[in-house]
Amino acid sequence: METKKRTFGYLVTNEIPKNDTKVFVTGATGYIGGSVAECLVSMGYDVSGLVRTTDNAEELARRNIRPIIGSLDDFDVLTKAAQSADIIINAANVDHIGAVITLVTALEHSGKLLIHTSGSSIVADHADGAYGAEPLTEDDFFEPVPFRRARVDMNRYVRQAAIEKGIRTIVICPSMIYGEGKGAQVNSDQIPKLIDIAKHINAGPYFGAGLNRYSNVYIDDLINLYILAIEKAPGGSFFFAENGSSSFIEIAKMISNYLGLNGAVTDLTVEHVINDYGEEARLGVTSNSVVKSLNARLLGWHPHGPSLEEYLRRKIIS
């Protein structure tokens, strides 16, 4: 019987899951993995999560997620956990090639569902604050910067496993995420770090000219894409997750207003970012990463969350 369930405020149509449907989540104490795991628990799935410490294991247990002690480097632990589950969601270190190979190998010819989490910086450029935002859909060709070649190759490896290894593999590629996580980790990555910088310098930060743009997505909408993918997506699918984009000078003004700094913004040099935070941060705040979730919307995904600007405005009011 098909029913409609409310998933973190939004309606998701799905078959009521059986209590014995088992889901194994890596990154279950993280921002994305924890949020998705929390949702699946609320829907009645039997969820387990990979953790490295006893404290984290206790946190998961309090959230009705069965802890599995181990790391992404533990071949035997990952293999056993994956083979014992019906659905596997990899939401830990997106660049851990060994873990991905282990999961794919463990699931070969099983027909089980493996969702791998990537990130939209795969399409990032070296604009260093300049505008250069041509939106890319999931099926558009692009040439990644060398720093992201391995991630692109890993996404391809996961998708090809649907054809070559008999696994229902899906890659979900979020853009800049905002909103409070539903699991143990409530903060996303980029926005909270930019807020911390703004508090230190008393102005919203941008980098170079600040005209570079990043697509973004609200955490609840991203969760719903995972649920929809579980229910409907065919093997080999690839989905960007976005609901609009902002330039970094626009984000700087939003953060400034959020902190009560009256819209004050200031530019930081690209060299400062590279020297203090490395190449990862350079791609995260000085590049263009603009995508369109064409395949996700064709699947039936309809993001309804507040824009980044509206989200920060609501936080001021609350």
N, C-alpha and C positions, 0 to 999 in steps of 0.2 A: 504494500500500500504506500503510495507516494504522499508525503506530508510536507508541510512547510514549517521549518524551525527557525527561530530567531537567533542568529549568530552575532553576538556583540552588537545588537541593535539593528541588524539588517536581515531580511528574509532570505533564507537559502533553502531551495527545494532539494529534498534528498529522501532516499529510502532510509527508514529507521535502521540504524546499524545494530547488528546483533552484538550482545555483550561479549561474545568470544572473538570479535574482530580485533586483531592485535596490531598495534602500530608501534614501531620503534623509531625514536627521534634522536638524532645526534644534535647537540646544541640545545638540549632541552632546558638548560638553565640560562640560555641566552635570550636575546631580544626577540628574534624571529621565531626560533625553535620553541622557546617557552610560550610565546603567544599562541602559536598554532597548536602546541600540545594541550594548553589550557582549554582551547576551544574544543578539541577532539574529546577531551575528558567530559566536558559539559554535554556533549552529544551522545555519550554512552560508549565510546570506544575504550578498549583496554590498552592503555598507553604506557610504554616504558621509555626510559630516557637514559642516555649515556652520561655518566658523571665521573669526575676524576677524584673527588674528595668525599669524605664521610659527611661533612657539613652540607655539601650540595645534595648528597643522597637523602639526607634528612629533610631538606627543603622540598625536594621532589615528592617524597613520601607524604608530606603534609598536603601536597596538592593532588594527591591520589594518582601520582605518576610513579610507576614501579622503577626504582633506580637500578641501573646496571653499571657496576664499577669498572672503569677502564678508560682508555684514551683512544684517539684516532690511530695510534700506532700499534694497538693491540689486535693483531690479525685474528687470533682465535676468538676473542671477545666479540669483535664486530661480526665475524662470520656466524657465530652461534646466534647472536641477537637478531641478525637479519634473517637467517633461515627459520627462526622461531616466530617471525612476524608475518602478517599478511600485507602490510603497508610499511614502507621504510621511507623516512623523510630525513635527508641529509641537510642540516641547517647549521652545522658547526663551521669549521674553517673552510671557507669556500675554495681555497687554493691548496688544500691537502690532497695531492694526487694519490698518495698511497691509500688513503681511506676510500676514495672513490673506486679505485681498482679493486680493493678488497670487497666492497659491497657488490659491485657488478659481478665479480667472480663468484661470490657466495650465492648470488641469485640466478646464475646462468640456467636457462631453460626452465625456470620456475613459473613464468607468466605473472609473477608478482609485480606490484607497483613500487617503483623507486622514484621519488621526487628529489631532484638535486637543486640546491639553491645557489644561484650565481649572483651577479651584480651588474648594473648597467654601466659601470666604468669600463666594461669591455669595449664600449664605443667611444670612450674618452679620447680627446686629442691633446696636443701640446699648445693650445692657444694662449696659455699663460695670461688669462684675464681678458682676452679679446673675444669679440662675438664671432661665432662661426657655427651657429646651431642649425643644422639641417636635420629635421627629425627622421629617424630610421625606424621602420617597422621590423617585426621579427624576421621577415623573409628578405630584407634588403641586404645586399652585399656591403661589407665594409672591411677595411684593412686596419686591424688593431695596432696600437703602438706596441713596440717590442715588449714593454713591461707587462702587457696583458695578453700576449700571444698564448702563453700556457693555459690561461683560464679559458680562452676561446677554444683551444684544442680539447680541453677537458669537457666542455659543454658538448662538443661534437661527439666525443667518445661516448658520453652518456646517452645521447640521442641515438647514435648508431647501434647501441646495445639492444634497442627495440627490434631491430631487423636482424642483427647478427647473433644475438645471444638469448633471444626469447624472453625478454623482460619488458614490462610496460613502463618505460622510462619517460620522465617528464623533467624539463628544466624550467624553473621559474626564476626570472631575472629582475629583482626589484630595482627601482631607482632610489633616489634619496627618500628615506622613510622618516616620518614624523608621527608624533602621538605617543601616548603612554602604552608601554607593553603590558600584556595581560598576564605574563608569567613572573618569574623571580627578578628578571632584569627589566626595569621600566623605561630606561633611557635608550634612545637610538644612538647613532654614532655622530653624524656630522652636525646636526643642529645643536645638541647640547655642548659640543666642543666649541662651536662658534659663539654660543652664549657665554661660555667660560672666558673666552678671549675678550669678548665685549665687556664683561665685568672688570677685567684687568685693565683695559685701556680706556674705559668709559666712553666707548663708541662702538657702533656696529662695524665689524671688520669686513672688508672685501679685499681682493687681491689683484694687483695690476690695475687695469681699467675697470674691473668688476662687471664687464658686460657678458662674460661667459655664462651660459645657462645650463641648469640641471633640471631634469624631470624629477618629479616627486610623487609620493603616494602616501596616503594615510594608513596607519597600521591596521585598522579594522578592515579596510578594503583589501589590503594584502592578505590578511587571514582568510577572507572570503574567497579569494582567488585560489588559495590552496585547497579549500573545501570543494570548490567547484571543479578543480582539476582532479581531485580524488574521485568525484562522482562521474565526470563526463569526458575527460581528456583522453584521446587515444595515445598509444605509445609513440614516442619520437617527438612529442609536442614541445614547443618552446614558446614561452610567454614572457614578454616584458610586462612590468607592473608600473603604471604611471597614471596620473590624473592631472596633467598640467605641468608647467615648468616655471621657473623663476630665474632671473639673473642674480648674481651674487651681490650686486649693489642693491637690488630690491630686497634680498634676504637680509642684508645689513641694516636697512631701514626698518624692516619688520622687527628684527631683534632689538634694535635701538628703542623703538617705541614700546616693545614688550618690557624692557628694563627701565622704562621711564626716563630715557636719555634724550627725549624730544627729537628723535630722528637724526641725532648726530652719528655720522659715519666717518670712517677713515680708511685709507688704503694701506695695505701692507705689501711689501715687495714679494715677488715670486721667489727671489733668492732667499728671503727670510723663511718662507715656507719650506723650501728644499733643505736648507741648512739645519733648521730646527726640527722638522718633522719627516723629511724624506720624500721619496718618489711617490709613495702611496698617498700622502697628503696632497702632493702636487696635483695628482689626477683628481683627487676628491674635491678640491676647492678652486683650482685655476683653469680647469678644462671645461669644454662643452660636452655634455652627455644628455642628449635630447632624443627621446624615443617615443614611439606610439604603440599602444597596446592593441594592435589590430586583431591579432589572433585571440587574445583574451576576450575582447568584446564580441568577436564572432562566436566564441564558446558560450556567451551569455553573461559575461562579467559586467556589472554595472556599478562602478564606484560611486558612493554617495557621501563620503566623508567630507568634512570641511576642508577648504583649501589651506595651505600653509599659513597664509596671512590671517584667515578667519580663525584657525586653530590658536595662533598666538594671541589674537585679539580676545578670544574667549578665556584664555588663561589669565589675561589681565583682569577681566571682569570677575572671574572666580577667585 
